[in-house]
Amino acid sequence: MAKPLIVNVVELLRWPGSKKEVSANIDVADFEFADARIIDTPIAIDLRLESLSTSIEVVGTATLSWAGDCRRCLAPVTSDLVVDFDEMYQREIIDPDAYAIENDQINLLPMVRENILLAIPIGPLCREDCPGFCPHCGLDLSVSTCDCDNSVSDPRWAGLESLKGILPDESV
């Protein structure tokens, strides 16, 4: 099977300022993610390649679905993710962040793969205000409330805490 996202750039290299559009739906298996967070649905790739004097700029997006567990309450979380790209390819690597042009072709797959893996949330939340679990009794606080004392007091501040209410508050 031919590798997806290998683009011949001979014409782009010949004419600075020329552009090329690349759109494809690539199977997750072709990326070899080895990451359970990525849902096995095709990833939509939309890229624009533009030739510059010494390089080719690749700008575009990848759209995919991912799944994980909420970092506070462990509820399942699934979402769509749009990853933006703005990368450079060069024949002779001048920029250390640039990718290589080999035999007048660029392989976009490693670049897309790397950007997707960096964009997927490591600690997702089911919602922004997720309260998580009670640290004392383990009750899921998004389902119900408990009567545990969840006030956190640091013993190092006990001396100052004893002065609270005794001294006048001059912060006004």
Residue frames as a rotation matrix with the C-alpha (Angstrom) as fourth column:
MET 1
0.577 0.817 0.000 0.00
0.817 -0.577 0.000 0.00
0.000 0.000 -1.000 0.00
ALA 2
-0.131 -0.596 0.792 1.27
0.524 -0.720 -0.455 3.46
0.841 0.356 0.406 -0.89
LYS 3
-0.509 -0.109 -0.854 2.03
0.837 -0.296 -0.461 5.74
-0.202 -0.949 0.242 2.03
PRO 4
0.538 0.760 0.365 -0.47
0.802 -0.595 0.056 8.58
0.260 0.262 -0.929 2.36
LEU 5
0.954 0.001 -0.301 0.55
0.111 -0.931 0.348 12.22
-0.280 -0.365 -0.888 2.52
ILE 6
-0.199 -0.977 0.075 3.72
0.549 -0.047 0.835 11.98
-0.812 0.207 0.545 0.43
VAL 7
0.814 0.539 -0.216 3.64
0.215 -0.625 -0.751 14.99
-0.540 0.565 -0.624 -1.89
ASN 8
0.010 -0.764 0.646 5.80
0.999 0.041 0.033 15.62
-0.051 0.644 0.763 -4.95
VAL 9
0.626 0.202 -0.754 7.05
0.381 -0.922 0.070 19.22
-0.681 -0.331 -0.654 -4.71
VAL 10
-0.308 -0.787 0.535 9.17
0.879 -0.021 0.476 19.56
-0.363 0.617 0.698 -7.87
GLU 11
0.016 0.397 0.918 6.89
0.744 -0.618 0.255 22.24
0.668 0.679 -0.305 -9.34
LEU 12
0.926 0.331 -0.181 6.67
0.359 -0.622 0.696 24.10
0.118 -0.709 -0.695 -6.04
LEU 13
0.324 -0.890 -0.320 10.45
0.533 -0.108 0.839 24.20
-0.782 -0.442 0.440 -5.71
ARG 14
-0.337 -0.439 0.833 10.80
0.941 -0.132 0.310 25.44
-0.026 0.889 0.458 -9.27
TRP 15
-0.231 0.373 0.899 8.47
0.349 -0.831 0.434 28.44
0.908 0.414 0.062 -8.86
PRO 16
-0.847 -0.068 -0.527 8.64
0.527 -0.235 -0.817 30.38
-0.068 -0.970 0.235 -5.55
GLY 17
-0.744 0.652 -0.148 5.22
-0.592 -0.745 -0.307 31.71
-0.310 -0.141 0.940 -4.65
SER 18
-0.384 0.630 -0.675 3.35
-0.492 0.479 0.727 28.76
0.781 0.611 0.126 -6.16
LYS 19
-0.392 0.382 0.837 0.78
-0.870 0.142 -0.473 26.94
-0.299 -0.913 0.277 -4.04
LYS 20
-0.585 0.254 -0.770 -0.68
-0.229 0.859 0.458 23.47
0.778 0.445 -0.444 -3.79
GLU 21
0.011 0.685 0.728 -3.71
-0.996 -0.059 0.071 22.22
0.092 -0.726 0.682 -1.84
VAL 22
-0.744 -0.194 -0.639 -3.80
-0.149 0.981 -0.124 18.80
0.651 0.003 -0.759 -0.18
SER 23
-0.102 0.763 0.639 -7.02
-0.994 -0.047 -0.102 17.36
-0.048 -0.645 0.763 1.29
ALA 24
-0.407 -0.048 -0.912 -7.45
-0.280 0.957 0.075 13.78
0.870 0.286 -0.403 2.41
ASN 25
0.585 0.498 0.640 -9.14
-0.803 0.242 0.545 11.51
0.117 -0.833 0.541 4.91
ILE 26
-0.286 -0.828 -0.483 -6.46
-0.572 0.552 -0.607 9.26
0.769 0.103 -0.631 6.39
ASP 27
0.630 0.475 -0.614 -7.11
0.119 0.723 0.681 6.14
0.767 -0.502 0.399 8.48
VAL 28
0.747 -0.313 0.587 -5.84
-0.665 -0.345 0.662 6.28
-0.005 -0.885 -0.466 12.06
ALA 29
0.809 -0.429 0.402 -3.91
0.282 0.883 0.374 3.04
-0.515 -0.189 0.836 11.47
ASP 30
0.628 -0.583 0.515 -1.69
0.565 -0.114 -0.817 4.80
0.535 0.804 0.258 8.88
PHE 31
0.516 -0.412 0.751 -0.37
-0.522 -0.846 -0.105 7.12
0.679 -0.338 -0.652 11.60
GLU 32
0.117 -0.439 -0.891 0.64
0.496 0.803 -0.331 4.28
0.860 -0.403 0.312 13.94
PHE 33
0.251 0.071 0.965 -0.23
-0.530 -0.824 0.199 6.38
0.810 -0.562 -0.170 16.99
ALA 34
-0.301 -0.232 -0.925 -0.21
0.532 0.764 -0.364 3.58
0.792 -0.602 -0.106 19.61
ASP 35
-0.981 0.097 0.167 -2.37
-0.188 -0.673 -0.716 5.92
0.043 -0.734 0.678 21.69
ALA 36
-0.626 0.775 -0.084 -5.74
0.779 0.625 -0.045 4.72
0.017 -0.093 -0.995 23.02
ARG 37
-0.390 0.485 -0.783 -7.05
0.229 -0.772 -0.593 8.29
-0.892 -0.411 0.190 23.26
ILE 38
-0.666 0.094 -0.740 -7.47
-0.672 -0.506 0.540 8.61
-0.324 0.857 0.400 19.49
ILE 39
0.182 0.850 0.495 -10.78
-0.280 0.527 -0.802 7.20
-0.942 0.007 0.334 18.19
ASP 40
-0.661 -0.482 0.576 -10.49
0.290 0.544 0.787 4.94
-0.693 0.687 -0.220 15.15
THR 41
0.645 0.748 0.156 -12.22
0.492 -0.250 -0.834 7.21
-0.584 0.615 -0.529 12.62
PRO 42
0.178 -0.619 0.765 -10.59
0.936 -0.133 -0.325 8.79
0.303 0.774 0.556 9.56
ILE 43
-0.015 -0.307 -0.952 -8.67
0.565 -0.788 0.245 11.98
-0.825 -0.534 0.185 10.22
ALA 44
0.776 0.360 0.519 -9.56
0.631 -0.433 -0.644 14.85
-0.007 0.826 -0.563 7.87
ILE 45
-0.176 -0.912 -0.370 -6.45
0.667 -0.387 0.636 16.66
-0.724 -0.135 0.677 6.61
ASP 46
0.816 0.334 0.472 -6.63
0.572 -0.590 -0.570 20.03
0.088 0.735 -0.672 4.81
LEU 47
0.124 -0.882 -0.454 -3.25
0.566 -0.313 0.763 21.59
-0.815 -0.351 0.461 3.97
ARG 48
0.997 0.019 0.071 -1.92
0.068 -0.593 -0.802 24.39
0.027 0.805 -0.593 1.80
LEU 49
0.223 -0.974 0.037 1.68
0.800 0.205 0.564 24.20
-0.557 -0.096 0.825 0.62
GLU 50
0.999 0.035 -0.036 3.37
0.011 -0.851 -0.526 27.41
-0.049 0.525 -0.850 -0.50
SER 51
0.382 -0.911 0.155 6.80
0.898 0.327 -0.294 27.62
0.217 0.251 0.943 -2.02
LEU 52
0.885 -0.271 -0.379 9.20
-0.087 -0.895 0.438 30.19
-0.457 -0.354 -0.816 -0.60
SER 53
0.576 -0.696 -0.429 12.70
-0.775 -0.298 -0.557 30.96
0.260 0.653 -0.711 -1.88
THR 54
-0.498 -0.856 -0.138 14.47
-0.738 0.502 -0.451 28.31
0.455 -0.123 -0.882 0.22
SER 55
-0.946 0.194 0.261 11.64
-0.045 0.717 -0.696 26.27
-0.322 -0.669 -0.669 1.70
ILE 56
-0.470 0.880 -0.069 8.02
0.071 0.115 0.991 25.17
0.880 0.461 -0.116 1.54
GLU 57
-0.832 0.294 0.471 5.57
-0.549 -0.311 -0.776 26.37
-0.082 -0.904 0.420 4.16
VAL 58
-0.594 0.674 -0.440 2.78
0.354 0.710 0.608 23.98
0.722 0.205 -0.660 5.12
VAL 59
-0.855 0.433 0.286 -0.30
-0.504 -0.558 -0.659 25.52
-0.125 -0.708 0.695 6.74
GLY 60
-0.337 0.805 -0.489 -3.54
-0.363 0.368 0.856 23.72
0.869 0.466 0.168 7.51
THR 61
-0.127 0.414 0.901 -5.61
-0.986 0.045 -0.160 21.65
-0.107 -0.909 0.403 9.88
ALA 62
-0.756 0.073 -0.650 -6.38
-0.045 0.986 0.163 18.09
0.653 0.152 -0.742 10.90
THR 63
-0.109 0.806 0.581 -9.74
-0.963 -0.230 0.139 17.17
0.246 -0.545 0.802 12.41
LEU 64
-0.565 -0.142 -0.813 -10.08
-0.041 0.989 -0.144 14.07
0.824 -0.049 -0.565 14.56
SER 65
0.596 0.746 0.296 -12.03
-0.460 0.015 0.888 12.55
0.658 -0.666 0.352 17.45
TRP 66
-0.583 -0.785 -0.208 -10.47
-0.196 0.384 -0.902 11.57
0.788 -0.486 -0.378 20.76
ALA 67
0.650 0.748 -0.131 -11.61
-0.087 0.246 0.965 10.03
0.755 -0.616 0.225 24.03
GLY 68
-0.575 -0.815 -0.069 -10.28
-0.010 0.092 -0.996 10.00
0.818 -0.572 -0.061 27.57
ASP 69
0.166 0.570 -0.805 -11.25
0.888 0.268 0.373 10.12
0.429 -0.777 -0.461 31.23
CYS 70
0.673 0.146 0.725 -11.93
-0.099 -0.954 0.285 13.31
0.733 -0.263 -0.628 33.19
ARG 71
-0.330 -0.928 -0.173 -8.96
0.142 0.132 -0.981 14.02
0.933 -0.349 0.088 35.42
ARG 72
-0.660 0.106 0.744 -11.21
-0.691 -0.474 -0.545 14.97
0.295 -0.874 0.386 38.35
CYS 73
0.026 0.793 0.609 -14.18
-0.868 0.320 -0.380 12.54
-0.496 -0.519 0.696 38.30
LEU 74
-0.765 -0.482 0.428 -13.02
-0.218 0.818 0.532 9.83
-0.607 0.314 -0.730 35.84
ALA 75
0.388 0.914 0.121 -16.15
-0.033 0.146 -0.989 10.24
-0.921 0.380 0.087 33.69
PRO 76
-0.148 -0.434 0.889 -15.62
0.870 0.370 0.325 9.34
-0.470 0.821 0.323 30.02
VAL 77
0.224 0.112 -0.968 -14.89
-0.204 -0.966 -0.159 12.35
-0.953 0.233 -0.193 27.79
THR 78
-0.149 -0.268 0.952 -15.08
0.899 0.365 0.243 12.37
-0.413 0.892 0.186 23.99
SER 79
0.448 0.240 -0.861 -14.60
-0.019 -0.960 -0.278 15.34
-0.894 0.141 -0.426 21.73
ASP 80
0.716 -0.275 0.641 -13.57
0.679 0.064 -0.731 16.50
0.160 0.959 0.233 18.29
LEU 81
0.308 -0.725 -0.616 -10.26
0.310 -0.535 0.786 18.29
-0.899 -0.433 0.060 17.96
VAL 82
0.927 -0.122 0.355 -9.00
0.304 -0.313 -0.900 20.61
0.221 0.942 -0.253 15.25
VAL 83
0.322 -0.909 -0.263 -5.21
0.579 -0.031 0.815 20.80
-0.749 -0.415 0.517 15.13
ASP 84
0.971 -0.037 -0.237 -3.59
-0.187 -0.736 -0.651 23.75
-0.150 0.676 -0.721 13.32
PHE 85
0.362 -0.887 0.287 -0.30
0.834 0.446 0.325 23.37
-0.416 0.122 0.901 11.46
ASP 86
0.957 -0.275 -0.096 2.27
-0.285 -0.814 -0.507 25.93
0.061 0.512 -0.857 10.38
GLU 87
0.514 -0.774 0.369 5.47
0.212 0.532 0.820 24.08
-0.831 -0.343 0.438 9.55
MET 88
0.479 -0.490 -0.728 8.46
-0.830 -0.523 -0.194 24.48
-0.286 0.697 -0.657 7.26
TYR 89
0.734 -0.334 0.591 10.14
0.418 0.909 -0.005 21.98
-0.535 0.250 0.807 4.92
GLN 90
0.559 -0.638 -0.529 13.65
-0.735 -0.677 0.041 22.63
-0.384 0.366 -0.847 3.52
ARG 91
0.819 -0.384 -0.426 16.07
-0.066 0.675 -0.735 20.85
0.570 0.630 0.527 1.19
GLU 92
-0.345 -0.913 -0.219 19.05
0.406 0.065 -0.911 21.97
0.846 -0.403 0.348 3.24
ILE 93
0.522 0.616 -0.590 18.00
0.770 -0.041 0.637 22.26
0.368 -0.787 -0.496 6.85
ILE 94
-0.427 -0.558 0.712 18.73
0.164 -0.822 -0.546 25.82
0.889 -0.117 0.442 7.97
ASP 95
-0.025 0.554 0.832 15.99
-0.881 -0.406 0.244 26.10
0.473 -0.727 0.498 10.57
PRO 96
-0.910 -0.408 0.075 16.41
-0.393 0.788 -0.474 23.38
0.134 -0.460 -0.878 13.26
ASP 97
-0.406 0.840 0.359 12.60
-0.296 0.251 -0.922 23.07
-0.865 -0.480 0.147 13.51
ALA 98
0.071 0.419 -0.905 12.16
-0.983 -0.124 -0.134 22.43
-0.169 0.899 0.404 9.78
TYR 99
0.492 0.145 0.859 11.41
-0.046 0.989 -0.141 19.06
-0.870 0.030 0.493 8.23
ALA 100
-0.549 -0.833 -0.065 13.47
-0.185 0.045 0.982 17.65
-0.815 0.551 -0.179 5.35
ILE 101
0.642 0.542 -0.543 12.58
-0.675 0.062 -0.736 17.59
-0.365 0.838 0.405 1.66
GLU 102
-0.289 -0.729 0.621 13.90
-0.285 0.684 0.671 14.30
-0.914 0.017 -0.405 0.34
ASN 103
-0.776 -0.121 0.619 14.12
0.488 0.505 0.711 13.46
-0.399 0.854 -0.333 -3.37
ASP 104
-0.907 0.409 0.102 11.81
-0.276 -0.758 0.591 16.38
0.319 0.508 0.800 -4.26
GLN 105
0.016 0.925 -0.379 9.10
0.228 0.366 0.902 14.91
0.973 -0.101 -0.205 -2.03
ILE 106
-0.660 -0.141 0.738 7.83
-0.658 -0.366 -0.658 15.76
0.363 -0.920 0.149 1.41
ASN 107
-0.451 0.490 -0.746 6.30
0.507 0.829 0.237 13.25
0.735 -0.272 -0.622 3.77
LEU 108
-0.315 0.421 0.851 3.60
-0.535 -0.819 0.207 15.11
0.784 -0.390 0.483 5.67
LEU 109
0.452 0.595 -0.665 2.58
0.117 0.699 0.706 12.11
0.884 -0.396 0.246 7.80
PRO 110
-0.203 -0.556 -0.806 5.25
0.890 0.239 -0.389 12.46
0.409 -0.796 0.446 10.55
MET 111
-0.931 -0.130 0.342 4.57
0.035 -0.962 -0.270 16.20
0.364 -0.239 0.900 10.88
VAL 112
-0.079 0.981 0.176 0.80
-0.551 -0.190 0.813 15.69
0.831 -0.032 0.556 11.16
ARG 113
0.349 0.161 -0.923 1.28
0.457 0.831 0.317 12.79
0.818 -0.533 0.216 13.60
GLU 114
-0.588 -0.692 -0.419 3.58
0.724 -0.219 -0.655 14.83
0.362 -0.688 0.630 15.86
ASN 115
-0.842 0.290 0.454 1.25
-0.328 -0.945 -0.004 17.83
0.428 -0.152 0.891 15.96
ILE 116
0.198 0.952 -0.233 -1.80
-0.331 0.289 0.898 15.68
0.923 -0.100 0.372 16.72
LEU 117
0.167 -0.179 -0.969 -0.07
0.726 0.688 -0.002 13.90
0.667 -0.703 0.245 19.60
LEU 118
-0.835 -0.529 -0.151 0.99
0.501 -0.619 -0.605 17.23
0.227 -0.581 0.782 21.09
ALA 119
-0.691 0.603 0.399 -2.51
-0.460 -0.792 0.401 18.71
0.557 0.094 0.825 20.78
ILE 120
0.135 0.781 -0.610 -4.53
0.188 0.584 0.790 15.98
0.973 -0.221 -0.068 22.49
PRO 121
0.321 0.033 0.947 -5.26
-0.779 -0.559 0.283 16.96
0.539 -0.828 -0.154 26.11
ILE 122
-0.623 -0.611 -0.489 -3.28
-0.149 0.706 -0.692 14.99
0.768 -0.359 -0.531 28.67
GLY 123
-0.865 0.349 -0.359 -5.69
0.452 0.236 -0.860 15.74
-0.215 -0.907 -0.363 31.52
PRO 124
-0.642 0.657 0.395 -9.12
0.084 -0.451 0.888 16.44
0.762 0.604 0.234 30.01
LEU 125
-0.875 0.481 0.063 -12.11
-0.182 -0.205 -0.962 17.68
-0.449 -0.853 0.267 31.98
CYS 126
-0.482 0.791 0.376 -15.72
0.870 0.484 0.095 16.56
-0.107 0.373 -0.922 31.48
ARG 127
0.613 0.540 0.577 -16.68
0.573 -0.807 0.147 20.20
0.544 0.240 -0.804 32.10
GLU 128
-0.123 -0.759 0.639 -14.74
0.037 -0.647 -0.761 23.24
0.992 -0.070 0.107 33.33
ASP 129
-0.120 0.140 0.983 -16.43
-0.889 -0.457 -0.044 23.34
0.443 -0.879 0.179 36.75
CYS 130
0.387 0.220 -0.895 -16.14
0.004 0.971 0.241 19.60
0.922 -0.097 0.375 37.47
PRO 131
0.552 -0.139 0.822 -15.83
-0.799 -0.369 0.474 19.26
0.238 -0.919 -0.314 41.28
GLY 132
-0.362 -0.729 -0.581 -14.35
-0.519 0.675 -0.524 15.75
0.774 0.111 -0.623 41.18
PHE 133
0.223 0.356 -0.908 -14.38
0.468 0.778 0.420 13.43
0.855 -0.518 0.007 44.19
CYS 134
0.842 0.029 0.538 -14.46
-0.455 -0.497 0.739 14.31
0.289 -0.867 -0.405 47.88
PRO 135
-0.073 -0.970 -0.231 -10.91
-0.543 0.233 -0.806 13.73
0.836 0.067 -0.544 49.19
HIS 136
-0.553 -0.118 0.825 -12.27
-0.826 0.204 -0.525 12.32
-0.107 -0.972 -0.210 52.48
CYS 137
-0.030 0.652 0.758 -15.22
-0.404 0.685 -0.606 10.04
-0.914 -0.324 0.243 51.65
GLY 138
-0.846 -0.428 0.317 -14.69
0.098 0.460 0.882 9.56
-0.523 0.778 -0.348 47.87
LEU 139
0.139 0.976 0.165 -18.20
0.569 0.057 -0.820 10.68
-0.810 0.208 -0.548 46.88
ASP 140
-0.524 -0.216 0.824 -18.59
0.838 -0.305 0.453 12.02
0.153 0.927 0.341 43.33
LEU 141
-0.542 0.244 -0.804 -19.35
0.385 -0.779 -0.495 15.70
-0.747 -0.578 0.328 44.02
SER 142
-0.899 0.280 -0.336 -20.90
-0.436 -0.505 0.745 16.22
0.039 0.816 0.577 40.58
VAL 143
-0.486 0.746 -0.456 -23.68
0.316 0.636 0.704 13.75
0.815 0.198 -0.544 41.56
SER 144
0.692 0.691 -0.208 -24.34
0.441 -0.177 0.880 14.80
0.571 -0.701 -0.427 45.17
THR 145
0.104 -0.631 0.768 -22.79
-0.552 -0.679 -0.484 16.69
0.827 -0.374 -0.419 48.09
CYS 146
0.120 -0.143 -0.982 -21.30
0.662 0.749 -0.028 15.36
0.740 -0.647 0.185 51.30
ASP 147
0.938 0.293 0.187 -20.90
0.037 -0.620 0.784 16.73
0.346 -0.728 -0.592 54.84
CYS 148
0.363 -0.882 -0.302 -17.12
0.929 0.367 0.043 16.33
0.073 -0.296 0.952 55.01
ASP 149
0.756 -0.254 -0.604 -14.94
0.011 -0.917 0.399 19.23
-0.655 -0.308 -0.690 56.18
ASN 150
0.564 -0.512 0.648 -12.94
0.825 0.301 -0.479 20.06
0.050 0.804 0.592 53.05
SER 151
0.946 -0.296 0.134 -11.29
-0.302 -0.953 0.030 23.20
0.119 -0.069 -0.991 54.41
VAL 152
0.472 -0.865 -0.170 -7.57
0.666 0.477 -0.574 23.02
0.578 0.158 0.801 53.93
SER 153
0.947 -0.236 0.216 -5.43
-0.318 -0.764 0.561 24.46
0.032 -0.600 -0.799 56.68
ASP 154
0.345 -0.917 -0.203 -1.67
0.202 0.283 -0.937 24.59
0.917 0.282 0.283 56.57
PRO 155
0.713 -0.036 -0.700 -0.13
0.699 0.116 0.705 24.17
0.056 -0.993 0.108 60.04
ARG 156
-0.380 -0.923 0.062 2.68
0.918 -0.384 -0.098 26.54
0.114 0.020 0.993 59.08
TRP 157
-0.524 0.259 0.811 0.17
0.073 -0.935 0.346 29.42
0.848 0.241 0.471 59.08
ALA 158
0.159 0.659 -0.735 -1.35
0.808 0.341 0.480 28.55
0.567 -0.670 -0.478 62.49
GLY 159
-0.472 -0.413 -0.779 0.42
0.814 -0.543 -0.206 31.44
-0.338 -0.731 0.592 64.24
LEU 160
-0.993 0.119 -0.021 -0.99
-0.116 -0.890 0.440 34.01
0.034 0.439 0.898 61.85
GLU 161
-0.383 0.905 -0.185 -4.41
0.242 0.291 0.926 32.33
0.892 0.310 -0.330 61.81
SER 162
-0.114 0.310 -0.944 -4.67
0.987 0.140 -0.073 32.87
0.109 -0.941 -0.322 65.58
LEU 163
-0.781 -0.231 -0.580 -4.32
0.346 -0.933 -0.095 36.66
-0.519 -0.275 0.809 65.01
LYS 164
-0.767 0.548 0.334 -7.24
0.258 -0.213 0.942 36.73
0.588 0.809 0.022 62.60
GLY 165
0.287 0.958 -0.012 -10.05
0.538 -0.151 0.829 38.83
0.792 -0.245 -0.559 64.06
ILE 166
0.361 -0.241 -0.901 -7.86
0.880 -0.232 0.414 40.22
-0.309 -0.942 0.128 66.86
LEU 167
-0.642 -0.645 -0.414 -5.93
0.421 -0.748 0.513 42.75
-0.641 0.155 0.752 64.79
PRO 168
0.280 0.769 -0.574 -7.79
-0.160 -0.553 -0.818 45.43
-0.947 0.321 -0.032 62.80
ASP 169
0.122 -0.140 0.983 -8.09
0.900 0.433 -0.050 44.89
-0.418 0.891 0.178 59.02
GLU 170
0.062 -0.210 -0.976 -6.35
-0.032 -0.978 0.208 47.88
-0.998 0.019 -0.067 57.38
SER 171
-0.658 -0.345 0.669 -6.71
0.580 0.333 0.743 46.68
-0.479 0.877 -0.019 53.81
VAL 172
0.365 0.904 0.221 -9.62
0.886 -0.265 -0.380 49.10
-0.285 0.335 -0.898 53.21
